[in-house]
Amino acid sequence: MEDPVGPSFFDEEGKGHHGPEGISAFWDKTIANVERFEFTIRDSHAAGDECANVGTITTYLPGGYRVDTDGVFVYRVGEDGLIRSMRAFWETERAMATARQVTE
């Protein structure tokens, strides 16, 4: 799992998160504190055992904060239909520039 691809504050070395322990640590660091996600997929491109989705993930955080992350999200599945790889191409600075407090 690479989210985002390359070095980031989630993965300083930019080598991705591997195996159950690596993915669990990623979950604890990033996903566990999110109140909810909304996915807006504008387009999908499937080829072989992979699919690239172009869209925006809106993240709702505690305290009424919201961040929109535009990107390309690539998934690869195995013959058993299970996800084998997930790579998210997005820019940290661009996403953080959308951070705002909202009341809904």
Backbone hydrogen bonds, N-H to C=O, Kabsch-Sander energy under -0.5 kcal/mol:
donor,donor_aa,acceptor,acceptor_aa,energy
2,E,86,M,-2.8
3,D,4,P,-0.6
5,V,88,A,-2.2
8,S,11,D,-1.5
14,G,11,D,-1.1
17,H,1,M,-3.2
22,G,18,H,-1.3
23,I,19,G,-2.5
24,S,20,P,-2.2
25,A,21,E,-2.3
26,F,22,G,-2.1
27,W,23,I,-2.5
28,D,24,S,-2.5
29,K,25,A,-2.0
30,T,26,F,-2.1
31,I,26,F,-0.6
31,I,27,W,-0.7
32,A,27,W,-2.6
34,V,31,I,-1.9
35,E,60,Y,-2.4
36,R,60,Y,-1.2
38,E,58,T,-2.1
40,T,38,E,-0.5
40,T,56,T,-2.7
41,I,39,F,-0.6
42,R,40,T,-0.7
42,R,54,V,-2.5
43,D,54,V,-1.6
45,H,52,A,-2.4
47,A,50,E,-2.7
50,E,47,A,-2.1
51,C,75,Y,-2.2
52,A,45,H,-2.5
53,N,51,C,-0.6
53,N,73,F,-2.7
54,V,43,D,-3.2
55,G,53,N,-0.6
55,G,71,G,-2.3
56,T,40,T,-2.5
57,I,69,T,-2.4
58,T,38,E,-3.1
58,T,56,T,-0.6
59,T,57,I,-0.6
59,T,67,V,-3.1
60,Y,36,R,-2.8
61,L,59,T,-0.6
61,L,65,Y,-3.0
64,G,61,L,-1.0
65,Y,61,L,-0.8
66,R,100,R,-2.5
67,V,59,T,-2.1
69,T,57,I,-2.5
69,T,67,V,-0.5
70,D,68,D,-0.6
71,G,55,G,-2.6
72,V,89,F,-1.8
73,F,53,N,-2.9
74,V,72,V,-0.6
74,V,87,R,-3.3
75,Y,51,C,-2.6
76,R,85,S,-2.3
77,V,49,D,-2.5
78,G,82,L,-2.6
81,G,78,G,-2.2
84,R,76,R,-3.4
85,S,76,R,-1.6
87,R,74,V,-2.7
88,A,2,E,-3.1
89,F,72,V,-3.2
89,F,87,R,-0.6
90,W,88,A,-0.8
92,T,90,W,-0.5
95,A,91,E,-2.4
96,M,92,T,-2.9
97,A,93,E,-1.6
98,T,95,A,-1.8
99,A,96,M,-1.4
100,R,66,R,-1.9
102,V,64,G,-3.6
102,V,100,R,-0.5
104,E,102,V,-0.5
